[in-house]
């Protein structure tokens, strides 16, 4: 999941060499060795905006590498608080035996629906809706049946995900969104959620806040959730990889609502979160943005539209000290 910093290749500029190496290693980890598939997924047909297109808030938010990476980790943690959603992951997912493959599939779905052509986005939704979700069903340890196709669970998974993506962007992205842009983001991303089968999807920031409040009686940190989060927090083949994952996970945990951290045993003293976790995560965010942006996926999607990505999609960031907390 993290770049393995072995011997760096020889480049005329050490900084360019480091950037190229980290880009290659992280892209391979997140997307797989052939996972970018730029021409197939993002280059054609010319002029097809996909589900969102240039000018959408979704393209703006989902272009920000650190926000999406740490927001993605945060969404996994928040989603795990629903016992039925977690039962499906625990009983059907291969994340313990092949965490990278699970990451690759999730990244492919999010990026295909975000930046792919209309055909690619619709095919990604149809694959999950018609081929993956019907196979994920069973009985949780408390005796309740669950199904990945349950509209109620689909809405929970969707809201937890996009709420954390937006929180990641707000913490690490730039420039900041206005309240109306936040509402527009939730309206936009509700489209693929409904295509997948979600019902009563909240479409504004206030509706999302109310939805999360109303869902709290259903939420519980099961042993499967706690064990799953512990697995991710300690993932890595080397001490350096494990330290990097822990840093990213601490940054992700800070994106969660206050009420979500303690049940998952993610509580840390405020002084540690403010003076250690936050600045380290923000430094990691700046490094990730420098290394990974401009994104090949984002650039190819804009080329499909005959456009050049705007500055904020090319690695632009706010001045030090202006991050939104």
N, C-alpha and C positions, 0 to 999 in steps of 0.2 A: 504493500500500500504506500509505503514511503520510498523515496529514492534511496538506493543503496550506494553510498558514496565510497566506492572503491577507487581504483586509480582513474583519475580524470584523463580523458583523451587530450592530446596535444592540440591546442588552438593558439592562434596568434594573440588572442586576447583572453586572459584567464576568466574574466567576467563572462564573455560570450561563450567560452567553453563550459563554464559552470551552468549557465542558463540553458544551453542546448542539452547538456547531460540531464539536468533536472527535468526539463520538459519531456525528454524521451522516456525517462524512467517513470515519471508520474503518469504521463499519458498511457504508457503501457500498463501500469497498474490499474488505472481507473477505467480505461476503455478496452484493454486487452491488446494483444500484439497486432490484431487486424481490426480493432474495434472502431477506429475513427471512420473508416469507410466513407471518406469525404465525398467522392464523386457520386457514389450510389445513393447516399442518404441526404446530402445537403446541396449538391451542385445543380441539380435539375429537378423539374424543367425551369428554364429561365422565366422570371417574372412571377413565379408561384410563391405567395407569401407564407404558405403553410397555415397553421391555425392562428398565428399572431402577426408576424411580419415586422418590418422596420417601423419604428415609431411606437411600438407596443411597449408597455412597461415590463412585460414578461421578457422580451429580448434584453431589455436593459438590466433587469435583476438577474436573469439566468446567465448573463455574460460575465458576471463577476466571480472569478474562480475561488477566492477565499470564502466569500459569502456562501457559495454553493457547496463547497467542501465541508466547512464547519457547520453550515446549516443542514447539510445532509446527515451528518453525524447526530446533530441535535434532534432531527426528525425521527431517526431510529429510536432514540431514547424516549421521546414523547409518545410515539406510537406504541411502544412496548407497555405503556401503562394501561392499555385496555386488555384485560385478561383474555378475551376471545381473539383479538388480533394477534396477541403474543402466542396463544396456543397454536394458531396456524403457522406462525414462523417456527416455533419450537418443534412442531411435529412434522413439518413438511420442508423446511428450508435446509440447504446444505451449507449454511454459513459457517458452521463449526469445522467442517471438513474441507471446504473450498471457499473461503471468505472472498478471495479475489474474483472468482467467477460470479458470485452473488453481486459484488460491487459492479462488475462489468455489465451485468444485465440491467441493474437499476440505472446506471449512468446512461446506457444505450436508450432505455425507455424515456428518461427525462429529456435527454438532448434531442432524440428523434421527434418527440411531440413538441418540443420547444422550437427547434430550428429546422426540422426537416420540412420537405414539401408536404402539401396536403395529402398526397397519396401515402407518403412515408409515415406521417403522423397517424393517419387513420389506420394504416396497417399495424402500427405498433399497438394502438389501443385495441384493435380487433384481436390481435394475438393474445394479449393478456386477458381480455374479456371472454373470449370464446374458447381458448385452448389452455390457458394457465389456471385461471380462477376456478373453473368447474371441477378441477381435480383437487382443490385444496378445501377439504371439509373434514369434519370429525367431531370429537367430543372433548371439551376441555376437562381439566382435572376436577373441576367443581360439578361436572355432570351436564353442563349446558352444551348444546350443539352449536357449531359455528360453521360458517361458509365464507370463503373469500369473496363470493359473489353477493353477499348480503349488502344491500344499499346502505344500511346504517353503518356497517364497518367500513365500507368504501368511503363514506363521507368523513369518518374519523381519520382514516389514514391520509386522505387528501388534505384535510384542514391542518393536521399536525405537520405534514410535509411543507405545504406552502407557507404556513405561519413561520416555520423555522428558516426556510429559504429567505423570506423577507426580513426576518430578524438578523440573519447573517449578513445580508446586504446592508441593512441599516447600521450594523456594527462595523463592518469592514469595507463597505462599498462607498462609492462617491460618484457623482454628487448625491446628496440626500434627496429623498422623495418628499413631495408635499402630501398632505392628507388626502387630497383628491386623487393623487397618483397611487397611493396605497389602496384606495377603494377600487380604482381601475384595475390594479393588478389582481385583486381578488375576483373581480368580475371576469377578467380574461381567463384566468386559470380554472375557473369553474366550468368552462366549456369542455375540456377533455375529461374532467371528473364526471360530468354528466354522461358523456359518451361512454365512459367505463361502467356506468350504472349507479353512480352516487345520486342520492335524492336530497332535496332540501339543502342544497349547498349554500353556505353563507357567502355573500358577495361584497361585503364591505368590512372595514376593520372593526367597526362596532358590532356587526353581526358575528364576526369571528370571535371577538372577546366574549360576547354573550353565549355563543355556542360552547366555547371551552368551559365557561362557568357552569353551564347546564349539564355538561358531560361529566363533571367531577365526581358525582356520586357513583358513576359506572367504573371509575378508574381505580386500579389497585396494582401495586408492584408485586407481582407474583415471584416466586423463586426462579421461574424460568426467565422472567425479565431481568432480575438482578444478576443471574448467572450469565445471561447473554450480554449485558452491558459490561460485566467484568471481563468476559472473553474479548470483547472489542478493545477495551481499555488496555489490556495486556498483550494485544496482538503484536507480532513482529518476530523476526528470526534473529535479530541481533539487538544488543543493548541500545544502540543508536536508533534503530527502527522503533523499538518499544518506547523510548523516550520521546520520539517525534509524535507517535500516535497518542501518547499520554498528554502531550502539550496540546494537540489538536482537540482531543476529547475534553480537556479542561476548558478550552475556548468554546467548544460546542455546548458544554453544560451551562456556561454562563448565559447562553441564549435562551435557555428554558425559562418558563414561568417559575417564580420562586417556589410555588407549591409543588412543583414537579421534581425538584432535585432531591429533597430529603427522602421520599419513599424509595427512590432508586439508589440510596446511599451515596449520593453525589454531593452531599453537603460539605462545604469547606468554610472555615472561618472567613468572615467578611474581609478582614485585613489581608488574608492570603489571596482571595479572589480579586481584590482591588489592586494590591501592590505587586502581586506575582502573576496570577493567571491572566489577568486582563492585558497588562503590557506585553507579556510573552506571546499571547495569542495575536495581539495587534501587530507585533513585529513579525510573527509567522505569516500573518495575512499580507503584509507588505512584501515579504519575500516571495510568497506564492504568486501574488499578482505580477511581480517583476519577472518571475521565471515562466509563468504560464500564459501571460497575455502579451500580444494579441493571440486569441484562440483560433486555431485552424478551423474549427467548426463554425464559429461566429463569422470569421472572415469569408468562408465559403458560402455561408447563407446570405451574407450581404452581396457577394459577387453574383449569386443567383438572381438577385433583385437589381443588378446593375449599379450597385451602390458601394461606397466605401464606409466601413464602420466609423461611427462618431468617436471623438477622443476618449470618452469614458469606457469604450469597449476595447481600447488599445493599450490599456495599462495605466490610464490617467488615475491619479488618486489625489485626495485632499491633502493639504499641507499637514505636517506633523502637528498633533495636538487638536485637530479638528474632527477626529473620529466621533461618531455619534454613539453614546453609551446609554 
